[in-house]
Amino acid sequence: MTSKKKRIIHSPEFKAEALKLADKVGVAAAARQLSLHESQIYGWRKAAKKDTSTSQREKDLAAEVAKLKRQLAEQAEELDIVKKAATYFAKNLK
């Protein structure tokens, strides 16, 4: 019967340093230096890229939501002014 190897869980700091090294010397060389498989580094890179792109998208959406809320408040205020003016002039016509 074969025994399973225990998975090594790398810290986020180790992963970040591995990605920096891979950017400098290449994925294959970094994997050899750190005794990792290239696919691990590629997976970490993909996960890091997904996290940053999601957060950037969330920032863009939050900015757009804030802009639309300001616009809605401004238009509500304008509508309120028009309603008051309409009631004022309607009273004066009678």
LOVO-667741 format. One line per field, with one value per residue: residue number from 0; x, y, z of N, C-alpha, C, CB in turn. Coordinates in steps of 0.001 Angstrom, whole numbers. Atoms other than C-alpha are relative to their C-alpha. Glycine has a CB too. Example, Ala and Ser with C-alpha at 12.3 -4.5 7.8 and 13.67 -1.06 7.14 Angstrom:
2
seq <- 0,1
n.x <- 890,-820
n.y <- -1190,-1190
n.z <- 0,-60
ca.x <- 12300,13670
ca.y <- -4500,-1060
ca.z <- 7800,7140
c.x <- 900,-770
c.y <- 1200,1090
c.z <- 0,730
cb.x <- -992,414
cb.y <- 27,462
cb.z <- 1246,-1415
This chain:
94
seq <- 0,1,2,3,4,5,6,7,8,9,10,11,12,13,14,15,16,17,18,19,20,21,22,23,24,25,26,27,28,29,30,31,32,33,34,35,36,37,38,39,40,41,42,43,44,45,46,47,48,49,50,51,52,53,54,55,56,57,58,59,60,61,62,63,64,65,66,67,68,69,70,71,72,73,74,75,76,77,78,79,80,81,82,83,84,85,86,87,88,89,90,91,92,93
n.x <- 836,-796,433,152,-844,741,-113,-662,766,-930,582,189,-1250,-856,548,-294,-1442,-213,475,-985,-1164,378,3,-1393,-853,806,741,-725,-1149,508,498,-1168,-652,859,440,1437,395,334,1453,373,-249,1005,1278,-49,40,1374,835,-337,529,1455,317,-207,962,1297,35,30,1362,849,-262,652,1450,326,-78,1165,1172,-32,330,1429,740,-61,845,1383,337,101,1230,1121,80,546,1412,677,99,1010,1317,348,309,1288,1074,30,649,1386,768,127,899,1394
n.y <- -1171,-1223,-1045,-1300,-1077,-1101,-1227,-1130,-1235,-1130,-1241,-1028,-738,844,-35,-1317,-26,912,-687,-1042,682,500,-1148,-390,1005,918,970,1273,-174,-218,1282,818,-560,160,1399,26,290,-1231,-189,-688,-1438,-492,-61,-1139,-1226,-138,-382,-1379,-878,-15,-814,-1418,-472,-94,-1168,-1185,-83,-442,-1428,-716,51,-844,-1386,-247,-44,-1286,-1033,93,-464,-1471,-458,231,-991,-1298,-17,-18,-1383,-803,353,-615,-1437,-155,248,-1173,-1097,295,-270,-1447,-641,483,-771,-1378,-50,57
n.z <- 0,63,-930,643,-503,-592,788,-638,176,-11,-513,1036,181,824,1351,580,301,1123,1206,320,550,1323,906,256,646,787,-795,-95,-895,-1356,-484,-350,-1190,-1173,-27,256,1371,729,-7,-1243,177,947,-715,-929,815,485,-1144,-370,1047,-150,-1169,282,992,-656,-869,865,525,-1102,-197,1094,-211,-1149,456,852,-877,-699,988,300,-1181,13,1090,-415,-1023,683,778,-949,-481,1093,125,-1136,301,1056,-607,-806,927,635,-952,-225,1111,78,-983,477,1150,-449
ca.x <- 0,1323,1252,79,2408,1230,524,2725,738,2793,2210,926,4273,6152,3832,4336,8121,7990,5980,8475,11336,9469,9044,12785,14345,11461,9022,11158,14250,12245,10565,13942,15397,12428,11919,8418,6528,6103,2356,2230,3759,1460,-1542,-454,59,-3419,-5010,-3156,-4177,-7814,-7797,-6383,-8691,-11727,-10788,-10163,-13569,-15191,-13512,-14787,-18307,-18263,-17181,-19963,-22548,-21440,-21680,-25169,-26333,-25131,-26899,-30117,-30046,-29477,-32394,-34659,-33841,-34573,-37889,-38831,-38122,-40263,-43139,-43013,-42964,-45916,-47996,-47066,-48146,-51278,-52377,-51793,-53887,-57050
ca.y <- 0,3438,6244,9672,12621,15384,18565,21498,24666,27716,31045,34023,35764,32815,32834,36569,36205,33244,35317,38191,35777,34247,37708,38360,35058,33224,30612,27572,28932,30086,26688,24935,27296,26883,23149,23701,22615,25237,24664,25836,29177,29533,28768,31300,33899,33239,33501,36749,38247,37275,38891,42169,42336,41681,44371,46874,46049,46499,49888,50971,49820,51570,54823,54490,53791,56894,59009,57718,58358,61972,62363,60885,63210,66214,65291,64635,68117,69641,67779,69044,72641,72188,70757,73703,76150,74412,74565,78225,79213,77051,78932,82305,81400,80900
ca.z <- 0,-852,1620,593,859,3094,1183,1965,2525,1643,3324,1319,1911,406,-2600,-3120,-2942,-5341,-7822,-7570,-8194,-11142,-12643,-12332,-13422,-15077,-13865,-14643,-12874,-9873,-9596,-9642,-7023,-4694,-5353,-6669,-9754,-12429,-12368,-8732,-9648,-12652,-10431,-7822,-10557,-11958,-8503,-7732,-11056,-10477,-7022,-8297,-11305,-9125,-6653,-9471,-10938,-7535,-7156,-10573,-9768,-6388,-8053,-10611,-7892,-5967,-9129,-9892,-6319,-6547,-9872,-8469,-5452,-7711,-9979,-6993,-5701,-9115,-9292,-5834,-6926,-10056,-7994,-5570,-8466,-10098,-6923,-6414,-9912,-9724,-6593,-8266,-11324,-9271
c.x <- 888,-546,-54,968,-891,239,685,-826,960,-720,-194,1277,948,-463,331,1468,316,-432,956,1234,-292,-32,1426,746,-773,-608,802,1170,-450,-504,1155,649,-802,-509,-1519,-252,-372,-1496,-474,158,-1020,-1371,-57,-103,-1423,-927,258,-571,-1514,-408,135,-1005,-1389,-75,-33,-1411,-953,189,-701,-1512,-428,34,-1211,-1274,-65,-395,-1496,-859,-4,-934,-1476,-439,-191,-1307,-1234,-199,-610,-1498,-813,-199,-1084,-1399,-448,-375,-1365,-1148,-141,-761,-1444,-880,-254,-959,-1457,-543
c.y <- 1244,1018,1327,989,1085,1253,1082,1244,1164,1255,999,806,-789,44,1325,100,-904,660,1119,-616,-502,1136,399,-1017,-975,-1076,-1281,104,190,-1311,-917,486,-280,-1434,-113,-489,1321,291,686,1507,593,125,1171,1306,265,464,1446,977,120,884,1479,517,134,1257,1288,187,491,1488,823,33,878,1474,350,101,1346,1133,-5,449,1525,562,-146,1032,1377,97,1,1416,907,-264,637,1497,242,-220,1200,1180,-220,270,1496,691,-466,768,1423,119,37,1320
c.z <- 0,996,-745,622,581,-835,808,-304,176,467,-1144,-265,-896,-1454,-693,-387,-1190,-1312,-414,-643,-1405,-1019,-381,-857,-870,888,188,975,1439,596,404,1287,1258,182,-96,-1419,-658,75,1277,-164,-976,670,957,-765,-476,1124,409,-1021,117,1174,-306,-1014,611,861,-830,-555,1081,272,-1074,190,1173,-387,-861,830,726,-946,-300,1174,70,-1061,362,1028,-636,-786,894,539,-1075,-169,1123,-244,-1049,570,826,-883,-644,964,269,-1121,-150,986,-511,-1176,419,404
cb.x <- -955,0,955,-1451,914,418,-1382,1487,-1199,619,899,-1127,665,0,-1520,-364,825,-774,-1407,398,422,-1369,-727,735,761,839,-1341,510,849,-1126,-865,1026,198,-1174,492,-629,-1190,441,-707,860,1449,-91,-240,1298,961,-502,260,1531,385,-538,899,1413,-42,-262,1213,1035,-460,302,1515,347,-448,975,1302,-143,36,1402,805,-361,612,1446,314,-159,1100,1205,-41,247,1405,746,-178,802,1366,267,39,1163,1092,-46,255,1430,769,-69,747,1357,239,-140
cb.y <- -7,586,93,511,572,226,479,160,93,222,610,948,293,-1451,-215,1125,-442,-1320,572,786,-1162,-698,1190,187,-767,-635,-312,-432,1193,1054,-675,16,1504,943,-685,1401,-1023,-107,-1344,-503,249,-937,-1288,-26,-111,-1333,-934,178,-525,-1428,-373,238,-950,-1247,-1,-130,-1368,-809,284,-648,-1442,-267,238,-1111,-1165,262,-214,-1424,-588,487,-777,-1411,58,211,-1190,-997,516,-302,-1527,-233,556,-989,-1266,384,121,-1462,-746,569,-263,-1524,43,540,-1188,-932
cb.z <- 1212,-1436,1232,120,-1119,1481,-466,-497,1015,-1399,1109,408,1363,523,37,989,1236,219,230,1268,902,60,646,1312,1041,-1106,-657,-1385,-444,-3,-1071,-1137,-160,-103,1277,216,-56,-1471,-159,1185,-513,-1221,759,836,-1217,-584,1190,112,-1396,195,1166,-505,-1201,854,946,-1162,-540,1262,-18,-1343,241,1159,-787,-1048,1023,593,-1300,-384,1291,-254,-1280,569,1085,-946,-937,1170,407,-1314,15,1297,-497,-1163,884,917,-1089,-481,1311,104,-1264,290,1359,-396,-901,1128
